[in-house]
Amino acid sequence: MDWFDSDYYHILYKHRDYNEARNFIDKIIKYLNIKKGSKILDLACGIGRHSIYLEKIGFKVVGTDKSLNNINKAKANQNQSLSFLQMEMIEDTNNRYDGIFNLFTSFGYVNHDYNLKTIKNIERQLKDDGIIVVDFMNTLFVKNNLVIEETKVIDDLIFKIKRRSDGKHIYKEIKFNDKKDYLFREKVMDLSINDFKNYFKRYNLKIVKTFGDYNLNEFDIQNSKRLIMIIKKSQP
Ligand SMILES: C[S@@+](CC[C@H](N)C(=O)[O-])C[C@H]1O[C@@H](n2cnc3c(N)ncnc32)[C@H](O)[C@@H]1O
C-alpha cells in the first residue's frame, strides 16, 4: 500500500489538520479576492481538508486524488457543491475552474514528464482569468535543515523517520510497529522555484507572487519552509 493511502499517514500528520487548512484558506482567499460561488479544483486533495472548508465558505469545489482510501473518506462530506473524484493529477475532470489549488507538497512524486503533463492539464482546466496556487516545500531550506533521524510518538505508535537527499530527490523512510513491522517510503523531486518557472513558461503560465509560509510572509529562499506560488495565464 502507498504511504498516502494508508491510515498511518493521517495519524503521523494529524497536526496537519482542518485548523491549519482553514487558516491558510482564509488568508489566501482574502489575498486573491476570489468571488464566492467560483469553481475551485483541489488537485491531490487528500481527505479533503481544504476542499471541505472552501465549500463551507461559499465555493463550488471538486477535489481529486489518486488515493481511493482518501477519496472514500472525503466523500462522506459530499454535497451539491462539493464532490470528490479518484483520479491521477494528469487526468481531466472535464470542467473549467476559476481556481486550481495544489496544496501541501502534492506535486513531484513521479517524474519530469508527469510534471509537465500535470501542468498542461491544469492549464487546460483553468479559465483564462483563473488563478493557480501551488504550495510546495522549499527544497533548499529542507536540505539545509535536514532532520536525518527523528522519532515521533503519536497514539502509542513510535514512528522512526529517516530523511536523505541526493540532489535529485528528497527521501523519507517511515518505520513503526503496530502488531507487525511497517516500512513506508516517500520520494519527492527536488524542485526549485526555477524548475517551476520553467514548467509554467512552457504552458504560458507565470508566477505572479510567492509566499514562504501559511501566514503569507514573503518567500525567502534561505529561510522559508514553504514555496507557495500564485500563478496566472500570461496575457498575450
Ligand atoms: C502530502 S498529501 C497532501 C494532501 C492534501 N492536499 C492536504 O493538504 O491534506 C499528498 C497527496 O497527493 C496525492 N497524490 C500523490 N501523487 C498523486 C498523483 N499522481 N495524482 C493524484 N494525487 C496524487 C496523495 O494521494 C496525497 O493524498
The ligand as a Gaussian input file, in Angstrom:
#p B3LYP/6-31G(d) Opt

LIG

0 1
 C        1.018000      15.345000       1.256000
 S       -0.560000      14.799000       0.751000
 C       -1.489000      16.296000       0.772000
 C       -2.983000      16.108000       0.642000
 C       -3.830000      17.359000       0.726000
 N       -3.539000      18.301000      -0.334000
 C       -3.708000      18.008000       2.094000
 O       -3.163000      19.122000       2.185000
 O       -4.148000      17.415000       3.077000
 C       -0.286000      14.488000      -0.954000
 C       -1.485000      13.912000      -1.685000
 O       -1.165000      13.815000      -3.076000
 C       -1.777000      12.654000      -3.585000
 N       -1.077000      12.303000      -4.819000
 C        0.235000      11.988000      -4.933000
 N        0.535000      11.740000      -6.207000
 C       -0.616000      11.911000      -6.920000
 C       -0.944000      11.801000      -8.299000
 N       -0.016000      11.420000      -9.178000
 N       -2.215000      12.055000      -8.692000
 C       -3.151000      12.407000      -7.776000
 N       -2.901000      12.511000      -6.460000
 C       -1.649000      12.264000      -6.033000
 C       -1.638000      11.643000      -2.479000
 O       -2.533000      10.548000      -2.602000
 C       -1.890000      12.521000      -1.252000
 O       -3.248000      12.491000      -0.875000

